[in-house]
């Protein structure tokens, strides 16, 4: 059961996920609005060449711009939003309220220019009616998009596994048990390497960079579309340890763990590599894993 104080899953705040949510919500709301026009009281939405149609287009354009801006700000301030699920819900509710206020404003303008006749009635029923429609036209696509992203994330987590957990009718060799297999967001296998050859994984927005040694011992980099959080959750019992919001390191290659003024850093047994920072969030786990080797 989700509580207000729970953290927001990262898959809800990714750039591509937010863009997809906006596009789906736009499509759903347009279809829903067009279907509901004949049943709306005092609706000024119209199709075809008319002044009302211009107002309709302007309203949808501004609403789309408002939601897009909101999601962009949500992405920029995602570290604040993701700490509490209540903040995420409040943010989306504020979007709906602002769009309802925009609709109420357009209704007042439509009344003044003669597109509809409110006959001096209060705008409160207009706002409340808009709120009902907005909750349906935006709330439903937000919920459906969230459910899809949750299922997709779970599927990626299941796919992202090492060969040691694969059921087989033959004994699994030690070499096979040490394999690290990485899948992209579509579930396609992209990289399979020995655990001992992987040095660290670096996050780059919706991509990760995997630094590893090839068969000739040369340092290589492989980039694939995948979330670092998915890698972390899938290899909890392996030598791969999260040490920073941008890094996962292979404890097999951690040579030195040093405390500096800004905090701990790890140094890998990799020539000319820069120290990798350890943030306080992951400090205790890294220290425990390092001391238990």
Secondary structure, 3 states (H helix, E strand, C coil): CCCCCCCCCHHHCCHHHHHHHHHHHHHHHHHHHHHHHHHCCCCCCCCCCCHHHHHHHHHHHHHHHHHHHHHHHHHHCHHHHCCCHHHHHHHHHHHHHHHHHHHHHHHHHHHHCCCCCCCCCCCHHHHHHHHHHHHHHHHHHHHHHHHHHHHHHHHHHHHCCCHHHCCCCCCCCHHHHCEEEEECCCCCEEEEEEHHHEEEEEEECCEEEEEEECCCCCEEEEEEECCHHHHHHHCCCCCEEEEECCEEEEHHHEEEEEEECCEEEEEECCCCCCCEECCHHHHHHHHHHHHCC
